[in-house]
């Protein structure tokens, strides 16, 4: 037994530790991996933010397009439609003086339809568009719809 114990003690005292170079290389590898992971998180958060802003822009456009249903033909043709509007990413915070998020600047234009028919005088093309800024990138979305003289607005009381 005593011979085995001496052998273990001798080997234990002679084991080598990691050198400073090996430690520095392993720390560099861990640092690069951590930086890559943080970059992935940052990129994914930016992509999620852009997707949310796109979704809200679509929602703003659809709200305005749906609101056109209650306008009468006279209101649409005599210039009663507002040509610009502003909306926010989170409009509920505007009441509390907090941060509203991204500001959407919208425009509404009316044109004659892009095609020729016998009833062109009874049709109107309405173009809605919004622009906003994500970081330093200016982004935009638009939608077009047709409104007819004998359309939905005649059924509103």
LOVOBA-376234 format. One record per residue: residue number from 1; x, y, z of N, C-alpha, C, O in turn. Coordinates in steps of 0.05 Angstrom, whole numbers. Layout:
k=NUM&neast=X&nnorth=Y&nup=Z&caeast=X&canorth=Y&caup=Z&ceast=X&cnorth=Y&cup=Z&oeast=X&onorth=Y&oup=Z
...
***
This chain:
k=1&neast=16&nnorth=-24&nup=0&caeast=0&canorth=0&caup=0&ceast=17&cnorth=25&cup=0&oeast=11&onorth=45&oup=-14
k=2&neast=37&nnorth=24&nup=15&caeast=54&canorth=48&caup=18&ceast=67&cnorth=55&cup=-8&oeast=71&onorth=79&oup=-14
k=3&neast=74&nnorth=36&nup=-24&caeast=87&canorth=42&caup=-50&ceast=68&cnorth=56&cup=-69&oeast=76&onorth=73&oup=-84
k=4&neast=42&nnorth=47&nup=-68&caeast=22&canorth=60&caup=-85&ceast=17&cnorth=89&cup=-77&oeast=14&onorth=106&oup=-95
k=5&neast=17&nnorth=94&nup=-52&caeast=12&canorth=122&caup=-42&ceast=35&cnorth=140&cup=-50&oeast=30&onorth=163&oup=-58
k=6&neast=59&nnorth=130&nup=-49&caeast=82&canorth=147&caup=-57&ceast=81&cnorth=153&cup=-87&oeast=87&onorth=175&oup=-96
k=7&neast=72&nnorth=133&nup=-103&caeast=70&canorth=137&caup=-131&ceast=49&cnorth=158&cup=-138&oeast=53&onorth=174&oup=-156
k=8&neast=26&nnorth=157&nup=-124&caeast=5&canorth=176&caup=-129&ceast=14&cnorth=204&cup=-122&oeast=9&onorth=223&oup=-136
k=9&neast=28&nnorth=207&nup=-99&caeast=38&canorth=233&caup=-90&ceast=58&cnorth=244&cup=-110&oeast=58&onorth=268&oup=-116
k=10&neast=75&nnorth=227&nup=-120&caeast=95&canorth=236&caup=-139&ceast=82&cnorth=246&cup=-165&oeast=90&onorth=267&oup=-175
k=11&neast=62&nnorth=232&nup=-175&caeast=49&canorth=240&caup=-200&ceast=32&cnorth=265&cup=-195&oeast=30&onorth=282&oup=-213
k=12&neast=21&nnorth=268&nup=-172&caeast=4&canorth=291&caup=-166&ceast=21&cnorth=316&cup=-166&oeast=12&onorth=337&oup=-175
k=13&neast=43&nnorth=315&nup=-155&caeast=61&canorth=338&caup=-154&ceast=72&cnorth=346&cup=-181&oeast=81&onorth=369&oup=-185
k=14&neast=72&nnorth=328&nup=-200&caeast=84&canorth=334&caup=-226&ceast=64&cnorth=341&cup=-248&oeast=71&onorth=345&oup=-271
k=15&neast=38&nnorth=342&nup=-241&caeast=18&canorth=348&caup=-262&ceast=21&cnorth=377&cup=-271&oeast=29&onorth=394&oup=-255
k=16&neast=16&nnorth=381&nup=-296&caeast=19&canorth=408&caup=-308&ceast=-7&cnorth=423&cup=-306&oeast=-29&onorth=412&oup=-309
k=17&neast=-5&nnorth=449&nup=-302&caeast=-29&canorth=467&caup=-302&ceast=-31&cnorth=479&cup=-330&oeast=-13&onorth=476&oup=-347
k=18&neast=-53&nnorth=493&nup=-335&caeast=-56&canorth=507&caup=-360&ceast=-36&cnorth=531&cup=-361&oeast=-31&onorth=544&oup=-341
k=19&neast=-26&nnorth=536&nup=-384&caeast=-8&canorth=559&caup=-387&ceast=-25&cnorth=584&cup=-392&oeast=-48&onorth=582&oup=-398
k=20&neast=-12&nnorth=606&nup=-389&caeast=-26&canorth=632&caup=-393&ceast=-36&cnorth=635&cup=-422&oeast=-57&onorth=646&oup=-426
k=21&neast=-21&nnorth=625&nup=-441&caeast=-29&canorth=626&caup=-469&ceast=-55&cnorth=610&cup=-473&oeast=-73&onorth=619&oup=-487
k=22&neast=-57&nnorth=586&nup=-462&caeast=-81&canorth=570&caup=-465&ceast=-105&cnorth=583&cup=-452&oeast=-127&onorth=582&oup=-463
k=23&neast=-101&nnorth=596&nup=-429&caeast=-123&canorth=610&caup=-416&ceast=-132&cnorth=633&cup=-433&oeast=-157&onorth=638&oup=-436
k=24&neast=-114&nnorth=648&nup=-444&caeast=-121&canorth=672&caup=-460&ceast=-136&cnorth=663&cup=-486&oeast=-155&onorth=677&oup=-494
k=25&neast=-128&nnorth=641&nup=-498&caeast=-142&canorth=632&caup=-522&ceast=-170&cnorth=623&cup=-515&oeast=-189&onorth=628&oup=-530
k=26&neast=-173&nnorth=609&nup=-493&caeast=-200&canorth=600&caup=-485&ceast=-218&cnorth=623&cup=-478&oeast=-242&onorth=623&oup=-484
k=27&neast=-207&nnorth=644&nup=-464&caeast=-223&canorth=668&caup=-458&ceast=-231&cnorth=682&cup=-484&oeast=-253&onorth=692&oup=-486
k=28&neast=-213&nnorth=683&nup=-503&caeast=-219&canorth=696&caup=-529&ceast=-242&cnorth=681&cup=-544&oeast=-260&onorth=693&oup=-555
k=29&neast=-240&nnorth=654&nup=-543&caeast=-261&canorth=638&caup=-556&ceast=-288&cnorth=643&cup=-543&oeast=-308&onorth=645&oup=-556
k=30&neast=-289&nnorth=643&nup=-516&caeast=-313&canorth=647&caup=-502&ceast=-324&cnorth=676&cup=-507&oeast=-348&onorth=679&oup=-510
k=31&neast=-306&nnorth=695&nup=-508&caeast=-314&canorth=723&caup=-514&ceast=-326&cnorth=726&cup=-542&oeast=-346&onorth=740&oup=-545
k=32&neast=-314&nnorth=713&nup=-562&caeast=-325&canorth=714&caup=-589&ceast=-353&cnorth=700&cup=-590&oeast=-371&onorth=710&oup=-603
k=33&neast=-356&nnorth=678&nup=-576&caeast=-382&canorth=664&caup=-576&ceast=-403&cnorth=682&cup=-562&oeast=-425&onorth=683&oup=-571
k=34&neast=-395&nnorth=695&nup=-540&caeast=-414&canorth=712&caup=-526&ceast=-422&cnorth=736&cup=-543&oeast=-445&onorth=743&oup=-544
k=35&neast=-403&nnorth=748&nup=-557&caeast=-409&canorth=771&caup=-574&ceast=-427&cnorth=762&cup=-597&oeast=-445&onorth=777&oup=-604
k=36&neast=-423&nnorth=739&nup=-608&caeast=-441&canorth=728&caup=-629&ceast=-469&cnorth=724&cup=-619&oeast=-489&onorth=730&oup=-632
k=37&neast=-471&nnorth=714&nup=-594&caeast=-498&canorth=709&caup=-582&ceast=-512&cnorth=735&cup=-577&oeast=-536&onorth=737&oup=-583
k=38&neast=-498&nnorth=755&nup=-567&caeast=-510&canorth=781&caup=-562&ceast=-519&cnorth=794&cup=-589&oeast=-540&onorth=806&oup=-590
k=39&neast=-502&nnorth=791&nup=-610&caeast=-509&canorth=802&caup=-636&ceast=-535&cnorth=788&cup=-647&oeast=-551&onorth=801&oup=-659
k=40&neast=-537&nnorth=763&nup=-642&caeast=-561&canorth=748&caup=-651&ceast=-586&cnorth=759&cup=-637&oeast=-607&onorth=763&oup=-649
k=41&neast=-584&nnorth=763&nup=-611&caeast=-607&canorth=774&caup=-595&ceast=-614&cnorth=802&cup=-605&oeast=-637&onorth=808&oup=-609
k=42&neast=-594&nnorth=819&nup=-610&caeast=-599&canorth=846&caup=-619&ceast=-612&cnorth=846&cup=-646&oeast=-631&onorth=861&oup=-651
k=43&neast=-602&nnorth=829&nup=-664&caeast=-614&canorth=827&caup=-691&ceast=-643&cnorth=817&cup=-690&oeast=-660&onorth=828&oup=-704
k=44&neast=-648&nnorth=797&nup=-674&caeast=-675&canorth=786&caup=-672&ceast=-694&cnorth=807&cup=-660&oeast=-718&onorth=808&oup=-668
k=45&neast=-685&nnorth=822&nup=-640&caeast=-702&canorth=843&caup=-628&ceast=-709&cnorth=864&cup=-649&oeast=-731&onorth=874&oup=-649
k=46&neast=-690&nnorth=871&nup=-666&caeast=-694&canorth=891&caup=-687&ceast=-714&cnorth=881&cup=-707&oeast=-732&onorth=895&oup=-716
k=47&neast=-712&nnorth=856&nup=-715&caeast=-730&canorth=844&caup=-734&ceast=-759&cnorth=843&cup=-722&oeast=-778&onorth=848&oup=-736
k=48&neast=-761&nnorth=836&nup=-697&caeast=-787&canorth=836&caup=-684&ceast=-799&cnorth=864&cup=-683&oeast=-823&onorth=868&oup=-687
k=49&neast=-782&nnorth=884&nup=-677&caeast=-792&canorth=912&caup=-677&ceast=-802&cnorth=920&cup=-704&oeast=-823&onorth=932&oup=-706
k=50&neast=-787&nnorth=913&nup=-725&caeast=-796&canorth=920&caup=-752&ceast=-822&cnorth=906&cup=-759&oeast=-840&onorth=918&oup=-772
k=51&neast=-825&nnorth=881&nup=-751&caeast=-850&canorth=866&caup=-757&ceast=-874&cnorth=879&cup=-743&oeast=-895&onorth=881&oup=-754
k=52&neast=-869&nnorth=887&nup=-718&caeast=-891&canorth=901&caup=-703&ceast=-899&cnorth=927&cup=-716&oeast=-922&onorth=934&oup=-718
k=53&neast=-879&nnorth=942&nup=-724&caeast=-884&canorth=968&caup=-737&ceast=-898&cnorth=964&cup=-764&oeast=-916&onorth=979&oup=-771
k=54&neast=-891&nnorth=944&nup=-779&caeast=-905&canorth=937&caup=-804&ceast=-934&cnorth=930&cup=-799&oeast=-952&onorth=940&oup=-813
k=55&neast=-938&nnorth=914&nup=-779&caeast=-965&canorth=906&caup=-772&ceast=-982&cnorth=930&cup=-764&oeast=-1005&onorth=932&oup=-771
k=56&neast=-971&nnorth=948&nup=-748&caeast=-985&canorth=972&caup=-739&ceast=-991&cnorth=990&cup=-763&oeast=-1012&onorth=1002&oup=-764
k=57&neast=-972&nnorth=992&nup=-782&caeast=-976&canorth=1009&caup=-806&ceast=-1000&cnorth=998&cup=-822&oeast=-1016&onorth=1013&oup=-832
k=58&neast=-1001&nnorth=972&nup=-825&caeast=-1023&canorth=959&caup=-839&ceast=-1049&cnorth=964&cup=-825&oeast=-1070&onorth=969&oup=-837
k=59&neast=-1048&nnorth=963&nup=-798&caeast=-1072&canorth=968&caup=-782&ceast=-1082&cnorth=997&cup=-786&oeast=-1106&onorth=1002&oup=-788
k=60&neast=-1063&nnorth=1016&nup=-786&caeast=-1070&canorth=1044&caup=-790&ceast=-1083&cnorth=1048&cup=-817&oeast=-1103&onorth=1062&oup=-819
k=61&neast=-1071&nnorth=1036&nup=-838&caeast=-1082&canorth=1039&caup=-865&ceast=-1110&cnorth=1027&cup=-866&oeast=-1128&onorth=1038&oup=-878
k=62&neast=-1114&nnorth=1003&nup=-854&caeast=-1140&canorth=991&caup=-855&ceast=-1161&cnorth=1006&cup=-839&oeast=-1184&onorth=1008&oup=-847
k=63&neast=-1153&nnorth=1018&nup=-817&caeast=-1172&canorth=1035&caup=-802&ceast=-1182&cnorth=1058&cup=-819&oeast=-1206&onorth=1064&oup=-819
k=64&neast=-1163&nnorth=1071&nup=-832&caeast=-1171&canorth=1094&caup=-849&ceast=-1188&cnorth=1085&cup=-873&oeast=-1207&onorth=1099&oup=-880
k=65&neast=-1181&nnorth=1063&nup=-885&caeast=-1197&canorth=1053&caup=-908&ceast=-1225&cnorth=1045&cup=-899&oeast=-1244&onorth=1050&oup=-914
k=66&neast=-1227&nnorth=1033&nup=-876&caeast=-1254&canorth=1026&caup=-866&ceast=-1270&cnorth=1051&cup=-858&oeast=-1294&onorth=1051&oup=-861
k=67&neast=-1257&nnorth=1072&nup=-849&caeast=-1271&canorth=1097&caup=-842&ceast=-1282&cnorth=1110&cup=-866&oeast=-1302&onorth=1125&oup=-864
k=68&neast=-1271&nnorth=1105&nup=-890&caeast=-1282&canorth=1117&caup=-915&ceast=-1310&cnorth=1107&cup=-921&oeast=-1324&onorth=1119&oup=-937
k=69&neast=-1317&nnorth=1085&nup=-909&caeast=-1344&canorth=1073&caup=-915&ceast=-1366&cnorth=1091&cup=-906&oeast=-1388&onorth=1090&oup=-917
k=70&neast=-1362&nnorth=1108&nup=-886&caeast=-1383&canorth=1124&caup=-875&ceast=-1385&cnorth=1152&cup=-889&oeast=-1404&onorth=1167&oup=-884
k=71&neast=-1366&nnorth=1158&nup=-906&caeast=-1367&canorth=1183&caup=-921&ceast=-1386&cnorth=1181&cup=-944&oeast=-1388&onorth=1160&oup=-957
k=72&neast=-1400&nnorth=1202&nup=-949&caeast=-1418&canorth=1202&caup=-972&ceast=-1402&cnorth=1209&cup=-997&oeast=-1379&onorth=1218&oup=-995
k=73&neast=-1414&nnorth=1205&nup=-1021&caeast=-1401&canorth=1210&caup=-1046&ceast=-1394&cnorth=1240&cup=-1048&oeast=-1372&onorth=1247&oup=-1057
k=74&neast=-1412&nnorth=1257&nup=-1039&caeast=-1406&canorth=1286&caup=-1039&ceast=-1383&cnorth=1294&cup=-1022&oeast=-1366&onorth=1310&oup=-1030
k=75&neast=-1381&nnorth=1282&nup=-999&caeast=-1358&canorth=1288&caup=-981&ceast=-1332&cnorth=1279&cup=-993&oeast=-1311&onorth=1292&oup=-989
k=76&neast=-1332&nnorth=1257&nup=-1008&caeast=-1308&canorth=1247&caup=-1020&ceast=-1299&cnorth=1264&cup=-1044&oeast=-1275&onorth=1267&oup=-1050
k=77&neast=-1319&nnorth=1274&nup=-1059&caeast=-1312&canorth=1289&caup=-1083&ceast=-1308&cnorth=1319&cup=-1079&oeast=-1296&onorth=1332&oup=-1096
k=78&neast=-1319&nnorth=1330&nup=-1058&caeast=-1317&canorth=1360&caup=-1055&ceast=-1293&cnorth=1368&cup=-1038&oeast=-1291&onorth=1392&oup=-1031
k=79&neast=-1275&nnorth=1350&nup=-1030&caeast=-1252&canorth=1357&caup=-1015&ceast=-1255&cnorth=1356&cup=-985&oeast=-1238&onorth=1367&oup=-970
k=80&neast=-1276&nnorth=1343&nup=-975&caeast=-1279&canorth=1340&caup=-946&ceast=-1260&cnorth=1321&cup=-933&oeast=-1256&onorth=1321&oup=-909
k=81&neast=-1248&nnorth=1303&nup=-950&caeast=-1229&canorth=1284&caup=-939&ceast=-1204&cnorth=1299&cup=-931&oeast=-1193&onorth=1315&oup=-946
k=82&neast=-1194&nnorth=1293&nup=-908&caeast=-1168&canorth=1305&caup=-899&ceast=-1146&cnorth=1292&cup=-915&oeast=-1146&onorth=1268&oup=-919
k=83&neast=-1127&nnorth=1308&nup=-925&caeast=-1106&canorth=1297&caup=-942&ceast=-1083&cnorth=1286&cup=-926&oeast=-1067&onorth=1271&oup=-938
k=84&neast=-1081&nnorth=1291&nup=-900&caeast=-1060&canorth=1280&caup=-884&ceast=-1070&cnorth=1273&cup=-856&oeast=-1089&onorth=1284&oup=-847
k=85&neast=-1056&nnorth=1255&nup=-843&caeast=-1062&canorth=1247&caup=-816&ceast=-1037&cnorth=1237&cup=-802&oeast=-1017&onorth=1231&oup=-815
k=86&neast=-1039&nnorth=1236&nup=-776&caeast=-1017&canorth=1226&caup=-759&ceast=-1028&cnorth=1205&cup=-740&oeast=-1049&onorth=1209&oup=-728
k=87&neast=-1014&nnorth=1183&nup=-737&caeast=-1022&canorth=1163&caup=-718&ceast=-997&cnorth=1153&cup=-704&oeast=-975&onorth=1158&oup=-713
k=88&neast=-1000&nnorth=1139&nup=-682&caeast=-977&canorth=1130&caup=-666&ceast=-978&cnorth=1100&cup=-663&oeast=-998&onorth=1087&oup=-666
k=89&neast=-954&nnorth=1089&nup=-657&caeast=-952&canorth=1060&caup=-653&ceast=-970&cnorth=1051&cup=-630&oeast=-984&onorth=1031&oup=-632
k=90&neast=-970&nnorth=1066&nup=-608&caeast=-987&canorth=1060&caup=-585&ceast=-1003&cnorth=1085&cup=-578&oeast=-994&onorth=1100&oup=-561
k=91&neast=-1026&nnorth=1088&nup=-590&caeast=-1041&canorth=1113&caup=-585&ceast=-1052&cnorth=1116&cup=-557&oeast=-1059&onorth=1138&oup=-550
k=92&neast=-1053&nnorth=1095&nup=-541&caeast=-1064&canorth=1098&caup=-514&ceast=-1045&cnorth=1114&cup=-496&oeast=-1055&onorth=1125&oup=-476
k=93&neast=-1020&nnorth=1116&nup=-503&caeast=-1001&canorth=1131&caup=-486&ceast=-1003&cnorth=1161&cup=-491&oeast=-993&onorth=1177&oup=-476
k=94&neast=-1016&nnorth=1169&nup=-513&caeast=-1017&canorth=1198&caup=-519&ceast=-1034&cnorth=1212&cup=-498&oeast=-1029&onorth=1236&oup=-492
k=95&neast=-1053&nnorth=1198&nup=-486&caeast=-1070&canorth=1210&caup=-465&ceast=-1054&cnorth=1215&cup=-439&oeast=-1062&onorth=1232&oup=-423
k=96&neast=-1034&nnorth=1200&nup=-434&caeast=-1019&canorth=1201&caup=-409&ceast=-993&cnorth=1216&cup=-412&oeast=-978&onorth=1218&oup=-392
k=97&neast=-987&nnorth=1227&nup=-435&caeast=-962&canorth=1242&caup=-439&ceast=-937&cnorth=1224&cup=-439&oeast=-915&onorth=1234&oup=-435
k=98&neast=-941&nnorth=1199&nup=-444&caeast=-918&canorth=1180&caup=-444&ceast=-907&cnorth=1178&cup=-472&oeast=-913&onorth=1194&oup=-490
k=99&neast=-891&nnorth=1158&nup=-476&caeast=-878&canorth=1153&caup=-502&ceast=-897&cnorth=1138&cup=-520&oeast=-906&onorth=1116&oup=-513
k=100&neast=-904&nnorth=1150&nup=-543&caeast=-923&canorth=1138&caup=-561&ceast=-911&cnorth=1118&cup=-580&oeast=-925&onorth=1103&oup=-593
k=101&neast=-885&nnorth=1118&nup=-582&caeast=-871&canorth=1100&caup=-600&ceast=-868&cnorth=1114&cup=-627&oeast=-867&onorth=1138&oup=-629
k=102&neast=-868&nnorth=1098&nup=-648&caeast=-864&canorth=1108&caup=-675&ceast=-887&cnorth=1125&cup=-684&oeast=-910&onorth=1119&oup=-677
k=103&neast=-882&nnorth=1147&nup=-698&caeast=-903&canorth=1164&caup=-709&ceast=-907&cnorth=1157&cup=-738&oeast=-888&onorth=1157&oup=-754
k=104&neast=-931&nnorth=1152&nup=-745&caeast=-939&canorth=1146&caup=-773&ceast=-951&cnorth=1171&cup=-785&oeast=-971&onorth=1181&oup=-775
k=105&neast=-939&nnorth=1180&nup=-807&caeast=-949&canorth=1203&caup=-822&ceast=-963&cnorth=1192&cup=-847&oeast=-951&onorth=1179&oup=-863
k=106&neast=-989&nnorth=1198&nup=-849&caeast=-1004&canorth=1187&caup=-871&ceast=-1015&cnorth=1208&cup=-890&oeast=-1018&onorth=1232&oup=-883
k=107&neast=-1020&nnorth=1200&nup=-915&caeast=-1032&canorth=1217&caup=-935&ceast=-1055&cnorth=1202&cup=-949&oeast=-1054&onorth=1178&oup=-952
k=108&neast=-1075&nnorth=1218&nup=-957&caeast=-1098&canorth=1207&caup=-972&ceast=-1100&cnorth=1223&cup=-997&oeast=-1102&onorth=1247&oup=-996
k=109&neast=-1100&nnorth=1209&nup=-1020&caeast=-1104&canorth=1223&caup=-1045&ceast=-1127&cnorth=1209&cup=-1061&oeast=-1131&onorth=1185&oup=-1058
k=110&neast=-1141&nnorth=1224&nup=-1076&caeast=-1163&canorth=1213&caup=-1093&ceast=-1156&cnorth=1218&cup=-1122&oeast=-1146&onorth=1239&oup=-1130
k=111&neast=-1162&nnorth=1198&nup=-1138&caeast=-1156&canorth=1199&caup=-1167&ceast=-1180&cnorth=1187&cup=-1181&oeast=-1197&onorth=1174&oup=-1169
k=112&neast=-1180&nnorth=1190&nup=-1207&caeast=-1199&canorth=1175&caup=-1223&ceast=-1188&cnorth=1147&cup=-1226&oeast=-1164&onorth=1143&oup=-1223
k=113&neast=-1205&nnorth=1127&nup=-1231&caeast=-1195&canorth=1099&caup=-1232&ceast=-1174&cnorth=1095&cup=-1255&oeast=-1175&onorth=1110&oup=-1274
k=114&neast=-1157&nnorth=1076&nup=-1251&caeast=-1135&canorth=1072&caup=-1271&ceast=-1144&cnorth=1057&cup=-1296&oeast=-1127&onorth=1050&oup=-1312
k=115&neast=-1170&nnorth=1053&nup=-1299&caeast=-1180&canorth=1039&caup=-1323&ceast=-1203&cnorth=1055&cup=-1334&oeast=-1214&onorth=1072&oup=-1321
k=116&neast=-1211&nnorth=1048&nup=-1358&caeast=-1232&canorth=1063&caup=-1371&ceast=-1257&cnorth=1046&cup=-1374&oeast=-1257&onorth=1024&oup=-1385
k=117&neast=-1279&nnorth=1056&nup=-1363&caeast=-1305&canorth=1042&caup=-1366&ceast=-1327&cnorth=1063&cup=-1371&oeast=-1322&onorth=1087&oup=-1370
k=118&neast=-1351&nnorth=1053&nup=-1377&caeast=-1373&canorth=1072&caup=-1382&ceast=-1382&cnorth=1085&cup=-1356&oeast=-1395&onorth=1106&oup=-1357
k=119&neast=-1376&nnorth=1074&nup=-1333&caeast=-1384&canorth=1085&caup=-1307&ceast=-1361&cnorth=1098&cup=-1292&oeast=-1362&onorth=1099&oup=-1267
k=120&neast=-1341&nnorth=1108&nup=-1306&caeast=-1318&canorth=1121&caup=-1293&ceast=-1325&cnorth=1145&cup=-1276&oeast=-1312&onorth=1151&oup=-1256
k=121&neast=-1347&nnorth=1159&nup=-1284&caeast=-1355&canorth=1182&caup=-1268&ceast=-1367&cnorth=1175&cup=-1241&oeast=-1369&onorth=1191&oup=-1223
k=122&neast=-1374&nnorth=1149&nup=-1238&caeast=-1385&canorth=1139&caup=-1213&ceast=-1364&cnorth=1124&cup=-1196&oeast=-1372&onorth=1112&oup=-1176
k=123&neast=-1339&nnorth=1125&nup=-1204&caeast=-1318&canorth=1111&caup=-1189&ceast=-1296&cnorth=1131&cup=-1180&oeast=-1291&onorth=1151&oup=-1194
k=124&neast=-1284&nnorth=1125&nup=-1158&caeast=-1262&canorth=1142&caup=-1148&ceast=-1242&cnorth=1123&cup=-1135&oeast=-1248&onorth=1106&oup=-1119
k=125&neast=-1217&nnorth=1127&nup=-1142&caeast=-1195&canorth=1112&caup=-1130&ceast=-1183&cnorth=1128&cup=-1107&oeast=-1177&onorth=1151&oup=-1111
k=126&neast=-1181&nnorth=1115&nup=-1084&caeast=-1169&canorth=1129&caup=-1061&ceast=-1143&cnorth=1114&cup=-1054&oeast=-1143&onorth=1090&oup=-1050
k=127&neast=-1122&nnorth=1129&nup=-1052&caeast=-1096&canorth=1118&caup=-1045&ceast=-1088&cnorth=1128&cup=-1017&oeast=-1088&onorth=1152&oup=-1011
k=128&neast=-1082&nnorth=1110&nup=-999&caeast=-1073&canorth=1116&caup=-973&ceast=-1045&cnorth=1106&cup=-969&oeast=-1038&onorth=1085&oup=-978
k=129&neast=-1028&nnorth=1123&nup=-957&caeast=-1000&canorth=1114&caup=-952&ceast=-991&cnorth=1125&cup=-925&oeast=-1000&onorth=1146&oup=-916
k=130&neast=-973&nnorth=1111&nup=-912&caeast=-961&canorth=1119&caup=-887&ceast=-931&cnorth=1116&cup=-889&oeast=-921&onorth=1098&oup=-903
k=131&neast=-917&nnorth=1134&nup=-876&caeast=-888&canorth=1132&caup=-874&ceast=-880&cnorth=1135&cup=-845&oeast=-893&onorth=1149&oup=-830
k=132&neast=-859&nnorth=1122&nup=-838&caeast=-848&canorth=1124&caup=-810&ceast=-819&cnorth=1117&cup=-811&oeast=-808&onorth=1108&oup=-831
k=133&neast=-805&nnorth=1122&nup=-789&caeast=-777&canorth=1118&caup=-787&ceast=-770&cnorth=1098&cup=-766&oeast=-779&onorth=1100&oup=-743
k=134&neast=-755&nnorth=1077&nup=-773&caeast=-745&canorth=1057&caup=-755&ceast=-715&cnorth=1061&cup=-752&oeast=-700&onorth=1055&oup=-771
k=135&neast=-707&nnorth=1072&nup=-730&caeast=-678&canorth=1079&caup=-727&ceast=-672&cnorth=1101&cup=-747&oeast=-681&onorth=1124&oup=-743
k=136&neast=-656&nnorth=1095&nup=-767&caeast=-649&canorth=1115&caup=-787&ceast=-662&cnorth=1108&cup=-814&oeast=-657&onorth=1121&oup=-834
k=137&neast=-677&nnorth=1087&nup=-815&caeast=-689&canorth=1077&caup=-840&ceast=-718&cnorth=1088&cup=-842&oeast=-734&onorth=1084&oup=-825
k=138&neast=-723&nnorth=1102&nup=-864&caeast=-750&canorth=1111&caup=-870&ceast=-765&cnorth=1090&cup=-885&oeast=-756&onorth=1080&oup=-905
k=139&neast=-788&nnorth=1083&nup=-875&caeast=-803&canorth=1061&caup=-886&ceast=-831&cnorth=1071&cup=-894&oeast=-840&onorth=1091&oup=-884
k=140&neast=-845&nnorth=1056&nup=-912&caeast=-871&canorth=1065&caup=-921&ceast=-888&cnorth=1041&cup=-929&oeast=-878&onorth=1020&oup=-937
k=141&neast=-914&nnorth=1045&nup=-928&caeast=-934&canorth=1025&caup=-937&ceast=-956&cnorth=1040&cup=-950&oeast=-961&onorth=1064&oup=-943
k=142&neast=-970&nnorth=1028&nup=-969&caeast=-993&canorth=1041&caup=-982&ceast=-1014&cnorth=1021&cup=-989&oeast=-1009&onorth=997&oup=-991
k=143&neast=-1038&nnorth=1032&nup=-993&caeast=-1061&canorth=1015&caup=-1001&ceast=-1079&cnorth=1032&cup=-1019&oeast=-1081&onorth=1056&oup=-1015
k=144&neast=-1092&nnorth=1019&nup=-1037&caeast=-1111&canorth=1033&caup=-1055&ceast=-1138&cnorth=1019&cup=-1054&oeast=-1139&onorth=994&oup=-1051
k=145&neast=-1159&nnorth=1034&nup=-1057&caeast=-1186&canorth=1022&caup=-1058&ceast=-1203&cnorth=1039&cup=-1076&oeast=-1197&onorth=1062&oup=-1082
k=146&neast=-1224&nnorth=1027&nup=-1086&caeast=-1243&canorth=1040&caup=-1103&ceast=-1269&cnorth=1045&cup=-1088&oeast=-1278&onorth=1028&oup=-1072
k=147&neast=-1281&nnorth=1068&nup=-1093&caeast=-1306&canorth=1075&caup=-1080&ceast=-1326&cnorth=1082&cup=-1103&oeast=-1318&onorth=1095&oup=-1123
k=148&neast=-1350&nnorth=1073&nup=-1101&caeast=-1370&canorth=1078&caup=-1122&ceast=-1391&cnorth=1097&cup=-1112&oeast=-1396&onorth=1100&oup=-1088
k=149&neast=-1405&nnorth=1110&nup=-1131&caeast=-1426&canorth=1129&caup=-1125&ceast=-1448&cnorth=1115&cup=-1110&oeast=-1459&onorth=1127&oup=-1090
k=150&neast=-1456&nnorth=1092&nup=-1117&caeast=-1478&canorth=1077&caup=-1104&ceast=-1466&cnorth=1056&cup=-1085&oeast=-1475&onorth=1033&oup=-1085
k=151&neast=-1447&nnorth=1063&nup=-1070&caeast=-1433&canorth=1044&caup=-1053&ceast=-1445&cnorth=1042&cup=-1025&oeast=-1468&onorth=1048&oup=-1020
k=152&neast=-1428&nnorth=1033&nup=-1007&caeast=-1436&canorth=1027&caup=-979&ceast=-1447&cnorth=1051&cup=-964&oeast=-1464&onorth=1049&oup=-947
k=153&neast=-1436&nnorth=1075&nup=-970&caeast=-1443&canorth=1098&caup=-955&ceast=-1473&cnorth=1106&cup=-957&oeast=-1483&onorth=1120&oup=-940
k=154&neast=-1486&nnorth=1097&nup=-978&caeast=-1515&canorth=1103&caup=-980&ceast=-1532&cnorth=1087&cup=-960&oeast=-1556&onorth=1093&oup=-957
k=155&neast=-1521&nnorth=1067&nup=-947&caeast=-1536&canorth=1051&caup=-928&ceast=-1533&cnorth=1060&cup=-900&oeast=-1546&onorth=1049&oup=-882
k=156&neast=-1516&nnorth=1080&nup=-895&caeast=-1512&canorth=1090&caup=-868&ceast=-1534&cnorth=1110&cup=-862&oeast=-1539&onorth=1127&oup=-879
k=157&neast=-1546&nnorth=1108&nup=-839&caeast=-1569&canorth=1126&caup=-832&ceast=-1558&cnorth=1152&cup=-823&oeast=-1574&onorth=1170&oup=-816
***
